[in-house]
Each structure stands twice: as structure tokens, then as C-alpha cells.
Amino acid sequence: MRVRVVHPAELGDAELTRWRALQQTDPALGNPFLAPEFTLAVGRARPGARVAVLEEGSQIVGFFPHEIRKKVIGKAIGAGISDWQGVVAAPDLEFDAQELIRACRLPVWEFDHLISGQRPFARFHAWREGSPVMDLSAGYEAYLSQRRAATSGSIKAALRKRRKLAREVGELRVVYDAQDDSLLATLMQWKSAQYRRTGMYDRFAIDWITQVVEELTASQAPGCAGTLCGLYAGDRLVAIDLGLRSESVLVDWFPAYNTEMARYSPGVLLALAMAEAAATAGIPTIDLGKGPAAFKDTLKTRELPVAVGRVVVSRPVAAARRVHLAAAGLARRGAAALRRG
């Protein structure tokens, strides 16, 4: 196997067509974060974006999108806003993970949402987590019936709050796949405020993230397109979600809600409204993203395993990186304690 590393902008039409064809070989590759459009958008915003093109003979057999950060650290492409990571290749492709990373001239490659079923990376998993999903393959009503039966009144309580919101504020309506710059601007404002409230770093204060989000929101590519969904009660905007969709998966990417409406559980109401619209549009799966949250337990029908870890080629660099991350984590915890205190 030969490995050729290029910037995403250097990929030609034939290579992008091959990339999309390889996605069709495995349902796990149907996530929009593994579409070439996501890598191309990150490449236009990030000079360290790279793609390793894997070749056997005259045939391309895989693509490995990644980034170089801090000059030497390898990360997944779009790390920080990417919820699904891995090599785009047929599931039976055999390769050595360390040799791949070495061919990319990286001393270490870090991942936090890696497809856990990609066997060459298995021994580099530090741990695995579940990414909860909503299965809409049988339709929205079948999904809702299943969740009513599986939860201890959580869905019924959400539906009561939906009726209460309509009664007290105004008739509910949902705008799915809105083409509205002002709605995106409001989402960013609300999400930034949420990040500040919760002590998380504000992703929308980072230029490259804003650039990627705006580009993909304007995209209509079938494999990777931003999908704005707004929930209104009368004339009041209650909640907004920016999803990222392919033909088979809608990722719940950036949800936010009007804090004045918090008592109505607007996040769950919007997720249900978005699920109904997605099912009508023929999308069978909504990925809620890894990480614990009560609303995810209410909405999920199952979980997809993702892995966190790193592939190490240079042990000194990896050791220095561990020290840096430990110090950074200590600093974040100290800052959070000061905010609380």
C-alpha cells in the first residue's frame, strides 16, 4: 500500500467521486462528517488540513482526513466540531495504523469520536463511549410509540409541555431546513451564551469554526449539508438546531434554546419536531452525539460505540503531549472553580 498525503484542495473530481463510492461500502461511513464536503470545508479554513490517499496498484482504496495542529500533533479533521471520525475505506481493508500515521509524518494522532469498529485502530483505544441515536427507520409515529413505552413518562411529560407551550404562548410551528442567515446568527448568539454559562470554550468565537459552519449551512450537497430547524410558539422563537445531514444520518450538531422558555423543555420539543420532519424527509437516523445528558436518555433508541485514544509513533512527543493536556485540564478546573466561587 502506498500513502500519498495532500491538502484537501488538491483532490480532483475523480478522487472525490471515489471517496463517495467508498462511503457506500459501509453504512458506518454514511455520516456527514466523513463526507468529502466536510473535509473540503475544513481545508478552506484550516491550513493544517490533510488527506492521506491510500493506494494499492492503480486503485485508490481509502482516504484518511486529518489535521496537523501545533506543527506536530495529529488530530481528526475538524476536531472540536467533528462527531464521527475514521478512515473512509471498504470495511475489509487491512492496514497498519502506526504505519499510516508514520506515513502522514505525524508523531501522534489523537481521536475522540472514532468509529470503534475500525479494527486497525482497536489496540489504540483508551476507552469507548456510546453515541445515542434516534432510529426513525419505521417512521416517526413508530419511534414515538416505542419511546413512550420505554421511558417512565418522560415522553408523555414532554408532550404535555408541548400542549402547555401552545396554550400559553402560541400555536407551535416548525421550520425545517430553513435558509435564513438571521436564524443562524441567533443560534450562534444563544450557543455562545450557553458556552459562557457552562464554562465551556466558545466555539463560535473561533474564526475557522464559524467559517466552516457558515459554509456547510449554505451547502445543498446530499452527503453533507447544514440543516437549520427552528421551533416557534406564535411569533416567539423557542429553540433552534443546526444539524448536519447526509442521505442517511442527521447529526444534532449545535442545539440552542431561548432561556426564557426553559420551563417547557424546549430542547426535547425541538428534537421531537426535528425527528418528525427528518422522518418525513426520508432520513432514518438522528445522531445525538456522545456525552451524558438526560434528554438523550429520553430520546435515544440505541447507541453507536465511538472510541477515544491516540496512535503513538514517537513516545517522547506523546509523553510531552500528556503533560501538556494534564496541565491544561488542571487550569480549566481551576478557572471553573473560580467562576463558581
C-alpha angles and dihedrals in degrees: 000000000000123000121208117186119207140161111260091247089063093063113108130216093264091053093048090049089052090049091055091046091054090052088062092060095072130030089217089067094058093089113115092234088067094050117108090239091067092051092045091052092049089047091057089054102035123053091198094061114122140173123207109211111208115210135184113188107318094335130093107227102175151359126220112193114197144144138236112222130180085012095281111035117097118214136172113274109276092006109189094039101038117098100180125045141173149092116312102225141114110290093245095056111124120210139147110251095208092048090050092052091045090052088054087056092240124141090204137006119204126201134179105174102035120158098255094211095067097107101200089066097044097101090053095058112118091188142332131235134188122250105206119226138189111228109214097164092115093045135268098283092052089049092049092048091051093050092047089056095043100047127067096242096305095121092043089052091050091051090050089053090049090056091045091051091051091048097046103034110018147289112311124240133171127213109202122195092004118191095211125132092192091056090052090048090052091049091053092049093049093044093048090052090050091051090052093047092051097042095246123136112267106246092191091059087066113088099212093052092051090049093051093045093050093047095049093044088059092046123105095185109139093225098049125013133147113243119201116200123184129191116206133186105201103311094335119105106225105176142350132203128190107201129181114222142192125180092278107024135049112194117209091227111163116006121178136165143198105266090212087067096048094117090066094058091240094181093061092043092052092046090054092047091048091049091053092050093045092050090051088051090054099253108142101193138045114193111209095191129242122289132085119280132148093228090057090055088053095049106034124098095185143342134247114214118239127181135227122203147086140261109227124207099156114041095195091055091045091050092050089048092053091053091049093049092047091052092046091050091051091050092050092050090049092051090049091051091052091051091051094045 
